[in-house]
């Protein structure tokens, strides 16, 4: 299992921690800060998903006027892990 700690940029959340298991599936996603309920929901929805599927679904999502979002930052965290 690979553990990732990622410092976000441009979002209300400040950090994302997650694990990628031996089958390249996302596990144990936790956001520090941000919209708690929404981020708990995202964490539950992506749990067990293949990394590539998470990236294809969440890449480029924007939050209001910002060029990124917490889901998009999750993609950046996954890219950093590669």
PyMOL Python script that loads the backbone (N, CA, C, O; Angstrom):
from pymol import cmd

cmd.read_pdbstr("""\
ATOM      1  N   UNK A   1       0.854  -1.179   0.000  1.00  0.00           N
ATOM      2  CA  UNK A   1       0.000   0.000   0.000  1.00  0.00           C
ATOM      3  C   UNK A   1       0.896   1.238   0.000  1.00  0.00           C
ATOM      4  O   UNK A   1       1.874   1.318   0.744  1.00  0.00           O
ATOM      5  N   UNK A   2       0.543   2.189  -0.843  1.00  0.00           N
ATOM      6  CA  UNK A   2       1.289   3.449  -0.949  1.00  0.00           C
ATOM      7  C   UNK A   2       0.475   4.547  -0.272  1.00  0.00           C
ATOM      8  O   UNK A   2      -0.702   4.728  -0.583  1.00  0.00           O
ATOM      9  N   UNK A   3       1.096   5.280   0.651  1.00  0.00           N
ATOM     10  CA  UNK A   3       0.433   6.377   1.362  1.00  0.00           C
ATOM     11  C   UNK A   3       0.901   7.704   0.771  1.00  0.00           C
ATOM     12  O   UNK A   3       2.097   7.924   0.582  1.00  0.00           O
ATOM     13  N   UNK A   4      -0.057   8.584   0.482  1.00  0.00           N
ATOM     14  CA  UNK A   4       0.250   9.887  -0.108  1.00  0.00           C
ATOM     15  C   UNK A   4      -0.271  10.993   0.793  1.00  0.00           C
ATOM     16  O   UNK A   4      -1.395  10.924   1.289  1.00  0.00           O
ATOM     17  N   UNK A   5       0.543  12.005   1.000  1.00  0.00           N
ATOM     18  CA  UNK A   5       0.137  13.237   1.669  1.00  0.00           C
ATOM     19  C   UNK A   5       0.392  14.352   0.660  1.00  0.00           C
ATOM     20  O   UNK A   5       1.523  14.557   0.219  1.00  0.00           O
ATOM     21  N   UNK A   6      -0.663  15.064   0.303  1.00  0.00           N
ATOM     22  CA  UNK A   6      -0.571  16.083  -0.744  1.00  0.00           C
ATOM     23  C   UNK A   6      -1.067  17.420  -0.209  1.00  0.00           C
ATOM     24  O   UNK A   6      -2.173  17.510   0.324  1.00  0.00           O
ATOM     25  N   UNK A   7      -0.247  18.459  -0.351  1.00  0.00           N
ATOM     26  CA  UNK A   7      -0.624  19.815   0.035  1.00  0.00           C
ATOM     27  C   UNK A   7      -1.359  20.453  -1.134  1.00  0.00           C
ATOM     28  O   UNK A   7      -0.781  20.653  -2.203  1.00  0.00           O
ATOM     29  N   UNK A   8      -2.631  20.771  -0.934  1.00  0.00           N
ATOM     30  CA  UNK A   8      -3.440  21.321  -2.019  1.00  0.00           C
ATOM     31  C   UNK A   8      -3.071  22.768  -2.314  1.00  0.00           C
ATOM     32  O   UNK A   8      -2.391  23.431  -1.531  1.00  0.00           O
ATOM     33  N   UNK A   9      -3.535  23.235  -3.460  1.00  0.00           N
ATOM     34  CA  UNK A   9      -3.290  24.609  -3.890  1.00  0.00           C
ATOM     35  C   UNK A   9      -4.554  25.160  -4.537  1.00  0.00           C
ATOM     36  O   UNK A   9      -5.129  24.525  -5.421  1.00  0.00           O
ATOM     37  N   UNK A  10      -4.987  26.330  -4.102  1.00  0.00           N
ATOM     38  CA  UNK A  10      -6.121  26.993  -4.727  1.00  0.00           C
ATOM     39  C   UNK A  10      -7.484  26.522  -4.261  1.00  0.00           C
ATOM     40  O   UNK A  10      -8.490  26.818  -4.906  1.00  0.00           O
ATOM     41  N   UNK A  11      -7.539  25.791  -3.150  1.00  0.00           N
ATOM     42  CA  UNK A  11      -8.814  25.299  -2.635  1.00  0.00           C
ATOM     43  C   UNK A  11      -8.950  25.602  -1.148  1.00  0.00           C
ATOM     44  O   UNK A  11      -7.981  25.978  -0.489  1.00  0.00           O
ATOM     45  N   UNK A  12     -10.150  25.437  -0.631  1.00  0.00           N
ATOM     46  CA  UNK A  12     -10.392  25.623   0.802  1.00  0.00           C
ATOM     47  C   UNK A  12      -9.735  24.519   1.620  1.00  0.00           C
ATOM     48  O   UNK A  12      -9.259  24.762   2.729  1.00  0.00           O
ATOM     49  N   UNK A  13      -9.711  23.305   1.072  1.00  0.00           N
ATOM     50  CA  UNK A  13      -9.001  22.232   1.777  1.00  0.00           C
ATOM     51  C   UNK A  13      -7.502  22.513   1.684  1.00  0.00           C
ATOM     52  O   UNK A  13      -7.030  23.105   0.713  1.00  0.00           O
ATOM     53  N   UNK A  14      -6.771  22.087   2.692  1.00  0.00           N
ATOM     54  CA  UNK A  14      -5.336  22.370   2.756  1.00  0.00           C
ATOM     55  C   UNK A  14      -4.470  21.162   2.434  1.00  0.00           C
ATOM     56  O   UNK A  14      -3.322  21.300   2.011  1.00  0.00           O
ATOM     57  N   UNK A  15      -5.038  19.964   2.640  1.00  0.00           N
ATOM     58  CA  UNK A  15      -4.244  18.757   2.473  1.00  0.00           C
ATOM     59  C   UNK A  15      -5.153  17.573   2.164  1.00  0.00           C
ATOM     60  O   UNK A  15      -6.302  17.523   2.602  1.00  0.00           O
ATOM     61  N   UNK A  16      -4.616  16.619   1.402  1.00  0.00           N
ATOM     62  CA  UNK A  16      -5.307  15.363   1.123  1.00  0.00           C
ATOM     63  C   UNK A  16      -4.368  14.232   1.503  1.00  0.00           C
ATOM     64  O   UNK A  16      -3.194  14.231   1.134  1.00  0.00           O
ATOM     65  N   UNK A  17      -4.902  13.261   2.251  1.00  0.00           N
ATOM     66  CA  UNK A  17      -4.165  12.033   2.539  1.00  0.00           C
ATOM     67  C   UNK A  17      -4.950  10.881   1.956  1.00  0.00           C
ATOM     68  O   UNK A  17      -6.177  10.847   2.050  1.00  0.00           O
ATOM     69  N   UNK A  18      -4.248   9.932   1.350  1.00  0.00           N
ATOM     70  CA  UNK A  18      -4.915   8.777   0.773  1.00  0.00           C
ATOM     71  C   UNK A  18      -3.933   7.635   0.622  1.00  0.00           C
ATOM     72  O   UNK A  18      -2.718   7.811   0.717  1.00  0.00           O
ATOM     73  N   UNK A  19      -4.489   6.466   0.383  1.00  0.00           N
ATOM     74  CA  UNK A  19      -3.697   5.282   0.114  1.00  0.00           C
ATOM     75  C   UNK A  19      -4.070   4.747  -1.259  1.00  0.00           C
ATOM     76  O   UNK A  19      -5.206   4.887  -1.711  1.00  0.00           O
ATOM     77  N   UNK A  20      -3.092   4.132  -1.914  1.00  0.00           N
ATOM     78  CA  UNK A  20      -3.327   3.403  -3.154  1.00  0.00           C
ATOM     79  C   UNK A  20      -2.883   1.969  -2.875  1.00  0.00           C
ATOM     80  O   UNK A  20      -1.730   1.718  -2.522  1.00  0.00           O
ATOM     81  N   UNK A  21      -3.818   1.035  -3.040  1.00  0.00           N
ATOM     82  CA  UNK A  21      -3.511  -0.356  -2.709  1.00  0.00           C
ATOM     83  C   UNK A  21      -2.744  -1.046  -3.838  1.00  0.00           C
ATOM     84  O   UNK A  21      -2.453  -0.440  -4.870  1.00  0.00           O
ATOM     85  N   UNK A  22      -2.428  -2.309  -3.624  1.00  0.00           N
ATOM     86  CA  UNK A  22      -1.607  -3.069  -4.576  1.00  0.00           C
ATOM     87  C   UNK A  22      -2.313  -3.331  -5.903  1.00  0.00           C
ATOM     88  O   UNK A  22      -1.670  -3.717  -6.879  1.00  0.00           O
ATOM     89  N   UNK A  23      -3.630  -3.124  -5.949  1.00  0.00           N
ATOM     90  CA  UNK A  23      -4.386  -3.278  -7.195  1.00  0.00           C
ATOM     91  C   UNK A  23      -4.641  -1.936  -7.870  1.00  0.00           C
ATOM     92  O   UNK A  23      -5.471  -1.833  -8.773  1.00  0.00           O
ATOM     93  N   UNK A  24      -3.913  -0.898  -7.419  1.00  0.00           N
ATOM     94  CA  UNK A  24      -4.012   0.455  -7.959  1.00  0.00           C
ATOM     95  C   UNK A  24      -5.398   1.056  -7.748  1.00  0.00           C
ATOM     96  O   UNK A  24      -5.932   1.752  -8.612  1.00  0.00           O
ATOM     97  N   UNK A  25      -5.967   0.769  -6.575  1.00  0.00           N
ATOM     98  CA  UNK A  25      -7.271   1.317  -6.196  1.00  0.00           C
ATOM     99  C   UNK A  25      -7.103   2.318  -5.073  1.00  0.00           C
ATOM    100  O   UNK A  25      -6.254   2.150  -4.197  1.00  0.00           O
ATOM    101  N   UNK A  26      -7.919   3.364  -5.103  1.00  0.00           N
ATOM    102  CA  UNK A  26      -7.882   4.437  -4.111  1.00  0.00           C
ATOM    103  C   UNK A  26      -8.564   3.956  -2.829  1.00  0.00           C
ATOM    104  O   UNK A  26      -9.644   3.366  -2.870  1.00  0.00           O
ATOM    105  N   UNK A  27      -7.921   4.216  -1.697  1.00  0.00           N
ATOM    106  CA  UNK A  27      -8.448   3.837  -0.387  1.00  0.00           C
ATOM    107  C   UNK A  27      -8.200   4.978   0.606  1.00  0.00           C
ATOM    108  O   UNK A  27      -7.274   5.770   0.428  1.00  0.00           O
ATOM    109  N   UNK A  28      -9.013   5.056   1.626  1.00  0.00           N
ATOM    110  CA  UNK A  28      -8.769   5.911   2.805  1.00  0.00           C
ATOM    111  C   UNK A  28      -8.494   7.378   2.484  1.00  0.00           C
ATOM    112  O   UNK A  28      -7.515   7.941   2.974  1.00  0.00           O
ATOM    113  N   UNK A  29      -9.334   7.998   1.678  1.00  0.00           N
ATOM    114  CA  UNK A  29      -9.150   9.408   1.324  1.00  0.00           C
ATOM    115  C   UNK A  29      -9.648  10.284   2.471  1.00  0.00           C
ATOM    116  O   UNK A  29     -10.751  10.090   2.982  1.00  0.00           O
ATOM    117  N   UNK A  30      -8.816  11.255   2.869  1.00  0.00           N
ATOM    118  CA  UNK A  30      -9.192  12.220   3.893  1.00  0.00           C
ATOM    119  C   UNK A  30      -8.726  13.606   3.458  1.00  0.00           C
ATOM    120  O   UNK A  30      -7.575  13.800   3.070  1.00  0.00           O
ATOM    121  N   UNK A  31      -9.645  14.560   3.534  1.00  0.00           N
ATOM    122  CA  UNK A  31      -9.339  15.954   3.231  1.00  0.00           C
ATOM    123  C   UNK A  31      -9.218  16.715   4.540  1.00  0.00           C
ATOM    124  O   UNK A  31      -9.992  16.478   5.468  1.00  0.00           O
ATOM    125  N   UNK A  32      -8.260  17.623   4.626  1.00  0.00           N
ATOM    126  CA  UNK A  32      -8.119  18.505   5.772  1.00  0.00           C
ATOM    127  C   UNK A  32      -8.639  19.876   5.366  1.00  0.00           C
ATOM    128  O   UNK A  32      -8.071  20.533   4.494  1.00  0.00           O
ATOM    129  N   UNK A  33      -9.723  20.301   6.007  1.00  0.00           N
ATOM    130  CA  UNK A  33     -10.362  21.562   5.654  1.00  0.00           C
ATOM    131  C   UNK A  33     -11.340  21.366   4.512  1.00  0.00           C
ATOM    132  O   UNK A  33     -11.548  20.248   4.039  1.00  0.00           O
ATOM    133  N   UNK A  34     -11.933  22.455   4.080  1.00  0.00           N
ATOM    134  CA  UNK A  34     -12.885  22.390   2.976  1.00  0.00           C
ATOM    135  C   UNK A  34     -14.296  22.095   3.445  1.00  0.00           C
ATOM    136  O   UNK A  34     -14.583  22.157   4.641  1.00  0.00           O
ATOM    137  N   UNK A  35     -15.165  21.779   2.522  1.00  0.00           N
ATOM    138  CA  UNK A  35     -16.585  21.508   2.792  1.00  0.00           C
ATOM    139  C   UNK A  35     -16.737  20.075   3.281  1.00  0.00           C
ATOM    140  O   UNK A  35     -16.813  19.142   2.481  1.00  0.00           O
ATOM    141  N   UNK A  36     -16.781  19.908   4.569  1.00  0.00           N
ATOM    142  CA  UNK A  36     -16.684  18.601   5.209  1.00  0.00           C
ATOM    143  C   UNK A  36     -17.630  17.555   4.632  1.00  0.00           C
ATOM    144  O   UNK A  36     -17.185  16.468   4.263  1.00  0.00           O
ATOM    145  N   UNK A  37     -18.907  17.851   4.546  1.00  0.00           N
ATOM    146  CA  UNK A  37     -19.877  16.867   4.056  1.00  0.00           C
ATOM    147  C   UNK A  37     -19.609  16.466   2.622  1.00  0.00           C
ATOM    148  O   UNK A  37     -19.620  15.280   2.295  1.00  0.00           O
ATOM    149  N   UNK A  38     -19.369  17.442   1.764  1.00  0.00           N
ATOM    150  CA  UNK A  38     -19.103  17.136   0.354  1.00  0.00           C
ATOM    151  C   UNK A  38     -17.832  16.303   0.190  1.00  0.00           C
ATOM    152  O   UNK A  38     -17.789  15.372  -0.613  1.00  0.00           O
ATOM    153  N   UNK A  39     -16.814  16.644   0.948  1.00  0.00           N
ATOM    154  CA  UNK A  39     -15.544  15.937   0.810  1.00  0.00           C
ATOM    155  C   UNK A  39     -15.614  14.527   1.381  1.00  0.00           C
ATOM    156  O   UNK A  39     -14.952  13.618   0.880  1.00  0.00           O
ATOM    157  N   UNK A  40     -16.415  14.340   2.429  1.00  0.00           N
ATOM    158  CA  UNK A  40     -16.642  12.976   2.924  1.00  0.00           C
ATOM    159  C   UNK A  40     -17.358  12.151   1.854  1.00  0.00           C
ATOM    160  O   UNK A  40     -17.054  10.974   1.658  1.00  0.00           O
ATOM    161  N   UNK A  41     -18.302  12.775   1.171  1.00  0.00           N
ATOM    162  CA  UNK A  41     -19.019  12.097   0.097  1.00  0.00           C
ATOM    163  C   UNK A  41     -18.100  11.696  -1.037  1.00  0.00           C
ATOM    164  O   UNK A  41     -18.168  10.567  -1.523  1.00  0.00           O
ATOM    165  N   UNK A  42     -17.241  12.608  -1.464  1.00  0.00           N
ATOM    166  CA  UNK A  42     -16.284  12.301  -2.532  1.00  0.00           C
ATOM    167  C   UNK A  42     -15.380  11.147  -2.096  1.00  0.00           C
ATOM    168  O   UNK A  42     -15.133  10.219  -2.867  1.00  0.00           O
ATOM    169  N   UNK A  43     -14.891  11.211  -0.859  1.00  0.00           N
ATOM    170  CA  UNK A  43     -14.005  10.157  -0.353  1.00  0.00           C
ATOM    171  C   UNK A  43     -14.685   8.794  -0.401  1.00  0.00           C
ATOM    172  O   UNK A  43     -14.056   7.800  -0.764  1.00  0.00           O
ATOM    173  N   UNK A  44     -15.952   8.740  -0.040  1.00  0.00           N
ATOM    174  CA  UNK A  44     -16.678   7.472  -0.065  1.00  0.00           C
ATOM    175  C   UNK A  44     -16.934   7.001  -1.503  1.00  0.00           C
ATOM    176  O   UNK A  44     -16.854   5.807  -1.790  1.00  0.00           O
ATOM    177  N   UNK A  45     -17.233   7.921  -2.382  1.00  0.00           N
ATOM    178  CA  UNK A  45     -17.523   7.556  -3.767  1.00  0.00           C
ATOM    179  C   UNK A  45     -16.301   7.004  -4.506  1.00  0.00           C
ATOM    180  O   UNK A  45     -16.439   6.103  -5.333  1.00  0.00           O
ATOM    181  N   UNK A  46     -15.118   7.530  -4.221  1.00  0.00           N
ATOM    182  CA  UNK A  46     -13.926   7.074  -4.938  1.00  0.00           C
ATOM    183  C   UNK A  46     -13.262   5.872  -4.275  1.00  0.00           C
ATOM    184  O   UNK A  46     -12.385   5.249  -4.873  1.00  0.00           O
ATOM    185  N   UNK A  47     -13.663   5.538  -3.053  1.00  0.00           N
ATOM    186  CA  UNK A  47     -13.054   4.407  -2.354  1.00  0.00           C
ATOM    187  C   UNK A  47     -13.243   3.128  -3.169  1.00  0.00           C
ATOM    188  O   UNK A  47     -14.361   2.776  -3.548  1.00  0.00           O
ATOM    189  N   UNK A  48     -12.141   2.447  -3.427  1.00  0.00           N
ATOM    190  CA  UNK A  48     -12.167   1.205  -4.180  1.00  0.00           C
ATOM    191  C   UNK A  48     -12.083   1.382  -5.687  1.00  0.00           C
ATOM    192  O   UNK A  48     -11.981   0.397  -6.419  1.00  0.00           O
ATOM    193  N   UNK A  49     -12.123   2.626  -6.164  1.00  0.00           N
ATOM    194  CA  UNK A  49     -12.041   2.893  -7.598  1.00  0.00           C
ATOM    195  C   UNK A  49     -10.594   2.819  -8.073  1.00  0.00           C
ATOM    196  O   UNK A  49      -9.667   3.151  -7.334  1.00  0.00           O
ATOM    197  N   UNK A  50     -10.418   2.382  -9.302  1.00  0.00           N
ATOM    198  CA  UNK A  50      -9.092   2.407  -9.915  1.00  0.00           C
ATOM    199  C   UNK A  50      -8.631   3.860 -10.065  1.00  0.00           C
ATOM    200  O   UNK A  50      -9.434   4.753 -10.335  1.00  0.00           O
ATOM    201  N   UNK A  51      -7.340   4.077  -9.888  1.00  0.00           N
ATOM    202  CA  UNK A  51      -6.766   5.418  -9.979  1.00  0.00           C
ATOM    203  C   UNK A  51      -7.131   6.082 -11.301  1.00  0.00           C
ATOM    204  O   UNK A  51      -7.539   7.243 -11.307  1.00  0.00           O
ATOM    205  N   UNK A  52      -6.994   5.382 -12.410  1.00  0.00           N
ATOM    206  CA  UNK A  52      -7.271   5.969 -13.726  1.00  0.00           C
ATOM    207  C   UNK A  52      -8.728   6.404 -13.861  1.00  0.00           C
ATOM    208  O   UNK A  52      -9.011   7.417 -14.500  1.00  0.00           O
ATOM    209  N   UNK A  53      -9.647   5.658 -13.272  1.00  0.00           N
ATOM    210  CA  UNK A  53     -11.058   6.040 -13.346  1.00  0.00           C
ATOM    211  C   UNK A  53     -11.320   7.313 -12.549  1.00  0.00           C
ATOM    212  O   UNK A  53     -12.042   8.199 -13.008  1.00  0.00           O
ATOM    213  N   UNK A  54     -10.736   7.405 -11.357  1.00  0.00           N
ATOM    214  CA  UNK A  54     -10.890   8.620 -10.549  1.00  0.00           C
ATOM    215  C   UNK A  54     -10.354   9.808 -11.324  1.00  0.00           C
ATOM    216  O   UNK A  54     -11.000  10.854 -11.390  1.00  0.00           O
ATOM    217  N   UNK A  55      -9.171   9.651 -11.915  1.00  0.00           N
ATOM    218  CA  UNK A  55      -8.569  10.748 -12.669  1.00  0.00           C
ATOM    219  C   UNK A  55      -9.446  11.167 -13.843  1.00  0.00           C
ATOM    220  O   UNK A  55      -9.629  12.361 -14.081  1.00  0.00           O
ATOM    221  N   UNK A  56      -9.988  10.205 -14.577  1.00  0.00           N
ATOM    222  CA  UNK A  56     -10.798  10.558 -15.748  1.00  0.00           C
ATOM    223  C   UNK A  56     -12.112  11.227 -15.358  1.00  0.00           C
ATOM    224  O   UNK A  56     -12.629  12.049 -16.115  1.00  0.00           O
ATOM    225  N   UNK A  57     -12.655  10.896 -14.205  1.00  0.00           N
ATOM    226  CA  UNK A  57     -13.928  11.487 -13.781  1.00  0.00           C
ATOM    227  C   UNK A  57     -13.777  12.870 -13.140  1.00  0.00           C
ATOM    228  O   UNK A  57     -14.654  13.720 -13.294  1.00  0.00           O
ATOM    229  N   UNK A  58     -12.680  13.099 -12.427  1.00  0.00           N
ATOM    230  CA  UNK A  58     -12.572  14.315 -11.621  1.00  0.00           C
ATOM    231  C   UNK A  58     -11.629  15.377 -12.181  1.00  0.00           C
ATOM    232  O   UNK A  58     -11.651  16.519 -11.722  1.00  0.00           O
ATOM    233  N   UNK A  59     -10.815  15.026 -13.151  1.00  0.00           N
ATOM    234  CA  UNK A  59      -9.837  15.969 -13.703  1.00  0.00           C
ATOM    235  C   UNK A  59     -10.528  17.181 -14.308  1.00  0.00           C
ATOM    236  O   UNK A  59     -11.459  17.047 -15.102  1.00  0.00           O
ATOM    237  N   UNK A  60     -10.065  18.362 -13.926  1.00  0.00           N
ATOM    238  CA  UNK A  60     -10.544  19.602 -14.534  1.00  0.00           C
ATOM    239  C   UNK A  60     -11.791  20.203 -13.910  1.00  0.00           C
ATOM    240  O   UNK A  60     -12.242  21.258 -14.358  1.00  0.00           O
ATOM    241  N   UNK A  61     -12.364  19.573 -12.895  1.00  0.00           N
ATOM    242  CA  UNK A  61     -13.538  20.155 -12.228  1.00  0.00           C
ATOM    243  C   UNK A  61     -13.112  21.457 -11.551  1.00  0.00           C
ATOM    244  O   UNK A  61     -12.070  21.525 -10.899  1.00  0.00           O
ATOM    245  N   UNK A  62     -13.925  22.467 -11.718  1.00  0.00           N
ATOM    246  CA  UNK A  62     -13.633  23.780 -11.135  1.00  0.00           C
ATOM    247  C   UNK A  62     -14.622  24.096 -10.029  1.00  0.00           C
ATOM    248  O   UNK A  62     -15.749  23.600 -10.033  1.00  0.00           O
ATOM    249  N   UNK A  63     -14.199  24.923  -9.084  1.00  0.00           N
ATOM    250  CA  UNK A  63     -15.051  25.368  -7.991  1.00  0.00           C
ATOM    251  C   UNK A  63     -15.291  26.865  -8.172  1.00  0.00           C
ATOM    252  O   UNK A  63     -14.406  27.681  -7.912  1.00  0.00           O
ATOM    253  N   UNK A  64     -16.486  27.213  -8.615  1.00  0.00           N
ATOM    254  CA  UNK A  64     -16.812  28.626  -8.824  1.00  0.00           C
ATOM    255  C   UNK A  64     -15.849  29.269  -9.800  1.00  0.00           C
ATOM    256  O   UNK A  64     -15.643  28.767 -10.905  1.00  0.00           O
ATOM    257  N   UNK A  65     -15.262  30.375  -9.392  1.00  0.00           N
ATOM    258  CA  UNK A  65     -14.344  31.126 -10.246  1.00  0.00           C
ATOM    259  C   UNK A  65     -12.914  30.581 -10.218  1.00  0.00           C
ATOM    260  O   UNK A  65     -12.060  31.042 -10.974  1.00  0.00           O
ATOM    261  N   UNK A  66     -12.653  29.604  -9.350  1.00  0.00           N
ATOM    262  CA  UNK A  66     -11.295  29.059  -9.211  1.00  0.00           C
ATOM    263  C   UNK A  66     -10.971  28.138 -10.388  1.00  0.00           C
ATOM    264  O   UNK A  66     -11.869  27.560 -11.000  1.00  0.00           O
ATOM    265  N   UNK A  67      -9.690  28.011 -10.694  1.00  0.00           N
ATOM    266  CA  UNK A  67      -9.247  27.150 -11.790  1.00  0.00           C
ATOM    267  C   UNK A  67      -9.139  25.682 -11.377  1.00  0.00           C
ATOM    268  O   UNK A  67      -8.778  24.833 -12.192  1.00  0.00           O
ATOM    269  N   UNK A  68      -9.446  25.383 -10.129  1.00  0.00           N
ATOM    270  CA  UNK A  68      -9.330  24.022  -9.606  1.00  0.00           C
ATOM    271  C   UNK A  68     -10.451  23.793  -8.597  1.00  0.00           C
ATOM    272  O   UNK A  68     -11.299  24.661  -8.391  1.00  0.00           O
ATOM    273  N   UNK A  69     -10.446  22.632  -7.979  1.00  0.00           N
ATOM    274  CA  UNK A  69     -11.428  22.277  -6.957  1.00  0.00           C
ATOM    275  C   UNK A  69     -10.816  21.175  -6.104  1.00  0.00           C
ATOM    276  O   UNK A  69      -9.737  20.674  -6.420  1.00  0.00           O
ATOM    277  N   UNK A  70     -11.487  20.799  -5.041  1.00  0.00           N
ATOM    278  CA  UNK A  70     -10.983  19.690  -4.224  1.00  0.00           C
ATOM    279  C   UNK A  70     -10.941  18.381  -5.020  1.00  0.00           C
ATOM    280  O   UNK A  70      -9.962  17.644  -4.903  1.00  0.00           O
ATOM    281  N   UNK A  71     -11.971  18.060  -5.830  1.00  0.00           N
ATOM    282  CA  UNK A  71     -11.846  16.857  -6.648  1.00  0.00           C
ATOM    283  C   UNK A  71     -10.678  16.926  -7.637  1.00  0.00           C
ATOM    284  O   UNK A  71      -9.980  15.934  -7.843  1.00  0.00           O
ATOM    285  N   UNK A  72     -10.469  18.079  -8.238  1.00  0.00           N
ATOM    286  CA  UNK A  72      -9.347  18.257  -9.164  1.00  0.00           C
ATOM    287  C   UNK A  72      -8.017  18.116  -8.427  1.00  0.00           C
ATOM    288  O   UNK A  72      -7.068  17.553  -8.972  1.00  0.00           O
ATOM    289  N   UNK A  73      -7.938  18.612  -7.211  1.00  0.00           N
ATOM    290  CA  UNK A  73      -6.721  18.480  -6.420  1.00  0.00           C
ATOM    291  C   UNK A  73      -6.466  17.021  -6.040  1.00  0.00           C
ATOM    292  O   UNK A  73      -5.314  16.611  -5.899  1.00  0.00           O
ATOM    293  N   UNK A  74      -7.521  16.245  -5.874  1.00  0.00           N
ATOM    294  CA  UNK A  74      -7.358  14.811  -5.643  1.00  0.00           C
ATOM    295  C   UNK A  74      -6.670  14.173  -6.849  1.00  0.00           C
ATOM    296  O   UNK A  74      -5.809  13.307  -6.689  1.00  0.00           O
ATOM    297  N   UNK A  75      -7.043  14.594  -8.038  1.00  0.00           N
ATOM    298  CA  UNK A  75      -6.370  14.109  -9.256  1.00  0.00           C
ATOM    299  C   UNK A  75      -4.897  14.489  -9.226  1.00  0.00           C
ATOM    300  O   UNK A  75      -4.049  13.665  -9.565  1.00  0.00           O
ATOM    301  N   UNK A  76      -4.571  15.716  -8.828  1.00  0.00           N
ATOM    302  CA  UNK A  76      -3.172  16.148  -8.748  1.00  0.00           C
ATOM    303  C   UNK A  76      -2.411  15.263  -7.752  1.00  0.00           C
ATOM    304  O   UNK A  76      -1.261  14.900  -7.999  1.00  0.00           O
ATOM    305  N   UNK A  77      -3.046  14.919  -6.639  1.00  0.00           N
ATOM    306  CA  UNK A  77      -2.404  14.044  -5.649  1.00  0.00           C
ATOM    307  C   UNK A  77      -2.108  12.677  -6.247  1.00  0.00           C
ATOM    308  O   UNK A  77      -1.035  12.117  -6.021  1.00  0.00           O
ATOM    309  N   UNK A  78      -3.058  12.133  -7.013  1.00  0.00           N
ATOM    310  CA  UNK A  78      -2.861  10.838  -7.648  1.00  0.00           C
ATOM    311  C   UNK A  78      -1.743  10.888  -8.687  1.00  0.00           C
ATOM    312  O   UNK A  78      -0.965   9.944  -8.820  1.00  0.00           O
ATOM    313  N   UNK A  79      -1.672  12.001  -9.423  1.00  0.00           N
ATOM    314  CA  UNK A  79      -0.604  12.171 -10.417  1.00  0.00           C
ATOM    315  C   UNK A  79       0.762  12.234  -9.737  1.00  0.00           C
ATOM    316  O   UNK A  79       1.742  11.690 -10.245  1.00  0.00           O
ATOM    317  N   UNK A  80       0.817  12.896  -8.592  1.00  0.00           N
ATOM    318  CA  UNK A  80       2.079  12.996  -7.850  1.00  0.00           C
ATOM    319  C   UNK A  80       2.569  11.611  -7.408  1.00  0.00           C
ATOM    320  O   UNK A  80       3.771  11.368  -7.309  1.00  0.00           O
ATOM    321  N   UNK A  81       1.633  10.727  -7.150  1.00  0.00           N
ATOM    322  CA  UNK A  81       1.968   9.378  -6.680  1.00  0.00           C
ATOM    323  C   UNK A  81       2.556   8.496  -7.771  1.00  0.00           C
ATOM    324  O   UNK A  81       3.177   7.476  -7.473  1.00  0.00           O
ATOM    325  N   UNK A  82       2.371   8.870  -9.018  1.00  0.00           N
ATOM    326  CA  UNK A  82       2.840   8.020 -10.138  1.00  0.00           C
ATOM    327  C   UNK A  82       4.342   8.071 -10.298  1.00  0.00           C
ATOM    328  O   UNK A  82       4.891   7.418 -11.186  1.00  0.00           O
TER     329      UNK A  82
END
""", "prot")
cmd.dss("prot")
cmd.show_as("cartoon", "prot")
cmd.util.cbc("prot")
cmd.orient("prot")
